[in-house]
Amino acid sequence: MAVHSLRTQLPRFLLGKHQLIATVVFAAFISLAFLILSIPFSHNAWFSLDRGEAFLFTLVFLLISLAIVIVSKMLMHAAHKADNFTFLHYILWNIAEIVLISLLYTFFTKEGDKLGIISLEQSDFLMVFIGALGYTALSLGVPYIVAAQYFLLEEKDNTIRLMKYGEVVSDAPIAPSGEQRITLFDNSGALKFDISPDNLFFIESDDNYIQVWYTDSSAEMRKYMLRCRLKTVEESFAGSDLVRCHRKYIINIRKVRVLSSGKDGYSIELESDATPLIPVSKTYEQAVLARFNSR
C-alpha cells in the first residue's frame, strides 16, 4: 500500500460494533487454534491444556490477552469517530496490540521460569520476545487482515446494490426516463426507500443505520430509518446533489437556504424550519465550498 493510501481516511464501517465484535471472535478462535497447533514446533512454547499449574498459567495469559484485545477494540471504536483516523492509524494500532501481547507472553515466560512452572530450552528475554512477536503477528495479524478484507468486500457488494431505479424490478409504474430518483437499499439488498430529490432534505448517520429526512405528499417533514451506511450512500450518489458535509450528515444541496460561517466553522441551514442546523466539519469544508462555488 502506497504512503498516500496509508494516510487515506479509514472507512468507518470497519470499526462499527458489529464488525469489531466479529473480528475479535474470529481472531480469538484462529489465534487459539494456531497457537495450540504450533506448540510442537516451538522450543519457546509453554501452553498446556492439561490440569495443573501450567494450565492455570495458560488460562490466565489467554484471558488477559483477550481482555487487551477487547479493550483495544473498544477504544478503537471510540477513536473512529475522529475525522482523521487513517489506514496508517489502524495498522499501527493493531501492531501495538501485537507488541503488547508479545511483551505479556515474555513476562509470563520469565515469571513461570522463576516459579518452576515453565522450563524452556531458551529463556533469554530478547529471544522469547522475538519468537512471541512472530507467532502473535501471525495468529492475530492474519485474522485481522482476513476480517478487514471480508468487510471491505461486503461493503462493496452493498454499494453495488444501490443501483439506479430503472434497474430495479418493481411492480410500480415505470418513471419517465428523465426523472431522477433517490433509491436506498438496506444491507440485505432490499429496496426500502424511493424519493424524488425535490423532497429529500438530508441523511443522518446513526452507527450502522441512517435516517432520511424528507417531506411527504402533504409537505410534512418525516424521518425514515434503514440499516445502511452513510459511506455507501456517499459513494453511490457521488456527483449528484447529495453532498457529504460531516461524518454524520449528507445534505441535498438543492435544499440549502443559508451557508454561514461562525467561530466553530461553517454550518448549513436548510429550507425547512423543522430541520436542525447542519454542521460542516473541517474534513469536508473545502469540498462543500467548491460545490457551492460551482453552482
Secondary structure, 3 states (H helix, E strand, C coil): CCHHHHCCECCHHHHCHHHHHHHHHHHHHHHHHHHHHHHHHCCCCCCCCCCCHHHHHHHHHHHHHHHHHHHHHHHHHHHCCCCCCEHHHHHHHHHHHHHHHHHHHHHHHHHHHHHCCCCCCCCCHHHHHHHHHHHHHHHHHHHHHHHHHHHHHHHHHHHHHCCCHHHCCCCCCCCCCCCCCEEEECCCCCEEEEECCCCEEEEEEECCEEEEEEECCCCCEEEEEEECCHHHHHHHCCCCCEEEEECCEEEEHHHEEEEEEECCEEEEEECCCCCCCEECCHHHHHHHHHHHHCC
